[in-house]
Amino acid sequence: MRDYHVYRMNWRERFLCIGITFVLSGMVSWLFYRSFWGMLSLPVFCVPVRKAVRESLMRKRRQEMLFHFREMLQMASAAVKAGYAMENAFVQAQEEFVKLYGAHTVMAEEFGNINRQAAWNIPLEKLLEDLAERSGIEEIISFTQVFAFAKRSGGDFMKIFNRTVDKIRQKAEVKREIETVMASKRMEMNLMNLMPFGILFYVGATSPEFLEPLYGNWLGAVIMTACLAAYGAAYLIGRRIVEISV
């Protein structure tokens, strides 16, 4: 079973990290030092670029998983209201989900496994609890806790299930709206991060005499290194500001 607390990049994503690292190192070597030796900064960028790309891909996967989980629950809730038993409702929901989103999404595969194991008389609540533990997504964990409690305690299980699905849907929609706003703020921050490089490129291309004293001597290298360090600190602060957990 897959552990969604970690993200394993495929070869395309690895090549993306390598490409970004080479571009950053090339920009630093030319804009800050005008020297091929600036490419020695390559290892410095390798780890943070890889970490940033992995976190971005993981965030995207978690958002997709939550959205698809919400869709699957709504389909299961509709099947329950139509008179299906709970296990059959999840089978019906998976079939409808595959028609809309395809069979290769994370939730299509997960619920396919859940339905196959449920057919072997493994309790549905245990299968959902396993998915919640591996996903680490708060909404999925909350749903499975309520689902397991309702199934063990008896009472009007169908009513509790439908009410819980509605609560999860509302919470997921609010979270999706917040993430949309935060995505635009992250885009603004990324554009601002490019501004120092753009300014250096523009000045170096139009008025190279202004920057010439900073290149080819140790004092200029120290000043540019200090500027680069200040830029890096500002980037980390800005990233911490926009990385709000919702």
Sequence and secondary structure as in RCSB ss.txt:
>XXXX:A:sequence
MRDYHVYRMNWRERFLCIGITFVLSGMVSWLFYRSFWGMLSLPVFCVPVRKAVRESLMRKRRQEMLFHFREMLQM
ASAAVKAGYAMENAFVQAQEEFVKLYGAHTVMAEEFGNINRQAAWNIPLEKLLEDLAERSGIEEIISFTQVFAFA
KRSGGDFMKIFNRTVDKIRQKAEVKREIETVMASKRMEMNLMNLMPFGILFYVGATSPEFLEPLYGNWLGAVIMT
ACLAAYGAAYLIGRRIVEISV
>XXXX:A:secstr
   TTS    HHHHHHHHHHHHHHHHHHIIIII SGGGGGGHHHHHHHHHHHHHHHHHHHHHHHHHHHHHHHHHH
HHHHHHTT  HHHHHHHHHHHHHHHH TTSHHHHHHHHHHHHHTTT  HHHHHHHHHHHH  HHHHHHHHHHHHH
HHH SSHHHHHHHHHHHHHHHHHHHHHHHHHHHHHHHHHHHHHHHHHHHHHHHHHH HHHHGGGSSSHHHHHHHH
HHHHHHHHHHHHHHHHH    
